[in-house]
């Protein structure tokens, strides 16, 4: 009886994917316990919820996910419009929607809804893809990205844009078009500068010269780079990082937890972290390569590269090579929303892998 129940629970779970995610979670608890011990219990609750969500989604067949793609996207966009009209303002940004009994951040929904929608769209048009189909896909992508950027929430806008772009790229967007768009973006950068908020321009200028305001806007980058450098090859040891323990690193349990990792576990610890992320991404791309339909291939590929985007942007901003945009380190940073979103993505990958041998219509 217990054996049958256990087998039913673990049936949709992909062992390699779960093992890699589990190792990252163990590292996350170690770092949160060092950076902010009082939050370990809350993170345990966040992790439990995320794992339950992963298990539920892993059991859903890809056909059900495909049927939900359009409704979820429409609801997500309508919620973003509601945020723009009626959302709560906090710290100068309008990102939350108050439903009375709870507050939600609809932009988080689009991190999964966006690749779902575009994968569904390309599945419907796979027989004869034309350039205008890529144009329609771009419009479907840019609408929610523009609404999120207007809140303003540049970090989430980047993640949603990346998730959608990966689908369009995997769907066969010609390289000629990609290079043309890239050249246009570079040429339009001076114009785009005028549309940035003051704090966004400040972050870019701080990236170029953090020493200009060492106790203000440059404080985050300066302290995080000191922590990274002071860790050396082997690190100072768990709980022994001076920058973290003396609270010089702002947001050390969330966006800047990579600085804690670098200081306490050093270069070797960072290499181990990169290996875990590389194996996780490799497993996801393997699942995408073996997926049976256009929808599942595009969806699995995009979700997998979302992990790459999270990790690249977070490590880049903490190490001072990218502006600070508020992107957490995937599966490591403290917090519930991003953790649930990422494990929802892992659940989708597991669902696709479990149903890889099925012929889907």
Residue pairs with C-beta under 8 A, 6 or more apart in sequence:
9 55
11 354
12 55
12 58
12 59
12 350
12 351
12 354
13 55
13 58
13 350
14 283
14 287
14 349
14 350
14 353
14 354
16 279
16 283
17 280
17 283
17 284
17 287
17 346
17 349
17 350
17 353
18 350
20 276
20 279
20 280
20 283
21 280
21 331
21 343
21 346
23 276
24 276
24 277
24 280
24 330
24 331
24 332
25 47
25 331
27 261
27 273
27 276
27 332
28 43
28 331
28 332
28 333
28 334
29 40
29 43
29 44
30 238
31 253
31 257
31 260
31 261
31 264
31 332
32 39
32 40
32 43
32 253
32 257
32 334
33 40
34 238
34 239
34 241
34 244
34 245
34 260
34 264
35 244
35 249
35 252
35 253
35 257
35 260
35 334
36 252
36 253
36 334
39 253
39 334
42 334
43 334
45 336
46 334
46 335
46 336
46 339
46 340
47 339
49 336
49 340
50 336
50 339
50 340
50 342
50 343
50 344
51 343
53 340
53 343
53 344
53 347
54 343
54 344
54 346
54 347
54 350
55 347
56 347
57 344
57 347
57 348
57 350
57 351
58 346
58 347
58 348
58 350
58 351
58 354
59 351
60 351
61 351
61 355
61 358
62 293
62 295
62 296
62 299
62 351
62 352
62 355
62 360
63 360
63 361
65 116
65 299
65 348
65 351
66 116
66 119
66 120
66 123
66 295
68 116
69 113
69 116
69 117
69 119
69 120
70 117
70 120
72 109
72 112
72 113
72 116
72 117
73 113
73 114
73 116
73 117
73 140
75 109
75 113
76 106
76 109
76 110
76 113
76 144
77 143
77 144
77 147
79 97
79 104
79 106
79 109
80 106
80 107
80 110
80 144
80 147
80 148
81 147
82 97
82 106
83 94
83 95
83 96
83 97
83 106
83 107
83 147
83 151
84 94
84 147
84 150
84 151
86 97
87 94
87 95
87 96
87 97
87 98
87 151
88 94
88 96
88 97
88 98
88 103
90 96
92 199
93 151
93 152
93 153
94 151
95 105
95 107
95 151
95 153
96 103
96 104
96 105
97 103
97 104
97 105
97 106
105 337
107 144
107 148
107 151
107 153
107 156
107 157
107 160
108 156
108 337
108 338
108 341
110 144
110 148
110 156
110 160
111 156
111 159
111 160
111 163
111 306
111 341
112 163
112 303
112 341
112 344
112 345
112 348
114 141
114 144
114 160
114 163
114 164
114 167
115 163
115 164
115 166
115 167
115 298
115 299
115 302
115 303
115 306
116 299
117 140
118 137
118 140
118 141
118 164
118 167
118 168
118 171
118 298
118 302
119 167
119 294
119 295
119 296
119 298
119 299
119 302
120 295
121 133
121 136
121 137
121 140
122 129
122 133
122 137
122 167
122 171
122 294
122 295
122 298
123 293
123 294
123 295
123 298
125 133
126 294
129 171
129 172
131 177
134 168
134 171
134 173
134 177
137 164
137 167
137 168
137 171
138 168
140 164
141 160
141 161
141 164
141 165
141 168
144 160
145 157
145 160
145 161
145 164
148 156
148 157
148 160
149 157
152 197
152 200
153 326
154 200
154 325
154 326
155 313
155 325
155 326
155 327
158 309
158 313
158 325
158 327
159 306
159 309
159 310
159 313
159 327
162 305
162 306
162 309
163 302
163 303
163 305
163 306
163 309
164 302
166 301
166 302
166 305
166 306
167 298
167 299
167 301
167 302
169 178
170 288
170 297
170 298
170 301
170 302
171 294
171 298
193 201
196 204
200 323
202 217
203 217
203 323
203 324
203 325
204 323
205 212
205 217
206 212
206 213
206 217
206 218
206 221
206 323
206 324
207 221
207 320
207 321
207 322
207 323
207 324
209 218
210 217
210 218
210 221
210 222
210 320
211 218
211 222
212 218
213 219
214 222
219 250
220 250
220 251
220 256
220 324
221 317
221 320
221 324
223 243
223 248
223 249
223 250
223 259
224 249
224 256
224 258
224 259
224 318
224 319
224 320
225 319
225 320
226 243
226 248
227 241
227 243
227 244
227 248
227 249
227 259
227 260
227 262
227 263
228 258
228 259
228 262
228 263
228 318
228 319
230 236
230 241
230 242
230 243
230 263
231 241
231 262
231 263
231 264
231 265
231 266
231 267
231 269
232 266
232 267
233 266
233 267
233 268
234 266
234 267
234 268
235 241
235 262
235 263
235 264
235 265
235 266
235 267
235 268
235 269
236 242
236 263
236 264
236 266
237 264
238 264
238 265
239 245
239 264
240 264
241 260
241 263
241 264
242 248
242 263
243 249
243 259
243 263
244 252
244 259
244 260
244 263
244 264
249 256
249 259
249 260
250 256
252 259
252 260
253 260
253 333
253 334
254 328
254 333
254 334
254 335
255 314
255 317
255 318
255 324
255 326
255 327
255 328
255 329
255 333
256 318
257 328
257 329
257 332
257 333
257 334
258 314
258 315
258 318
258 319
258 329
258 332
259 318
261 269
261 270
261 273
261 329
261 332
262 269
262 270
265 272
273 332
277 307
277 308
277 311
277 330
280 307
281 304
281 305
281 307
281 308
284 300
284 301
284 303
284 304
284 307
284 349
285 300
285 301
285 304
287 300
287 304
287 349
287 352
287 353
287 356
288 296
288 297
288 300
288 301
288 304
288 352
289 297
290 353
290 356
291 297
291 299
291 300
291 352
291 356
292 355
292 356
292 357
292 358
292 359
292 360
293 360
295 360
296 352
296 355
296 356
296 360
299 348
299 352
300 348
300 349
300 352
303 345
303 348
303 349
304 349
306 342
306 345
307 330
307 342
307 345
310 327
310 328
310 329
310 330
310 338
310 342
311 329
311 330
313 322
313 325
313 327
314 327
314 328
314 329
314 330
314 333
315 329
316 322
317 323
317 324
317 325
317 327
328 335
328 338
330 338
330 342
331 339
331 342
